[in-house]
């Protein structure tokens, strides 16, 4: 409970398929990329292992290092290495943007500083945590059953057909942007919108992608891995890039996302 603990940095994804994924810089070295050994593992296919490395110096300041194996942009400063500062951003690959922000960091064993929290802070905080726990229990009690209270459950269990819902999402006449490519995560969607050759096949690929996201979300949720499930479900906004246009799939997914994040932060 580091309400007044030491300040450090956190790296948060603000754009891309891993939106809102973040990590606090601790331990002296943090790597971000798509490799199995990276501390923050991202899913975009144009990111490489150890795309970004953050290293703490002896004086406590943090430096960044970028790899030459992938595309990287920063807001200003040396493109390969330099000191971190709050508010600076990195764009790795074409879609993923990472912003550095101030954050509380835990006090490590053997370092000076007290881990004691005054009772005037601890007691109200504990009461608030108890209230959140009660809310979670009540929510789970209402959500008992195979659906687990999620709006997309019927498409996962097969009790509802996904096809009519997807048809409703595709009724909008949208023009593909100039940067759209068939191999991108939103490629099948824009092929369908363009009505180009292969649009029927692209529609099948699009439905399969949506179904896979929903299925993976429910499997992870069933294992009580709610935050991981929410990260998977966020990808549906990129597979169906409809923004504020009406889409029953996105409407259900957005409700589920809020529920999963609430359950995952209990």
Secondary structure, DSSP 8 states (H G I E B T S, - for coil): --TT--EEEEEEEEESTTTT-EEE--TTEEEEESSTT-SEE---TT--TTSEEEEE-TTS-EEEEE-SSS-EEESSS-SSEEE--TT-EEEETTTEEEEEEEEE----TTSSS-----HHHHHHHHHHHHHHHHHHHHHHHHT-STTTT-TTHHHHHTSS-HHHHHHHHTTS-----TT--TTSTTHHHHHHHHT-TTHHHHHHHHHHHHHHHHHHHHHHHHTT-HHHHHHHHHTHHHHT--TTS--HHHHHHHHHHHHHHHHHT-
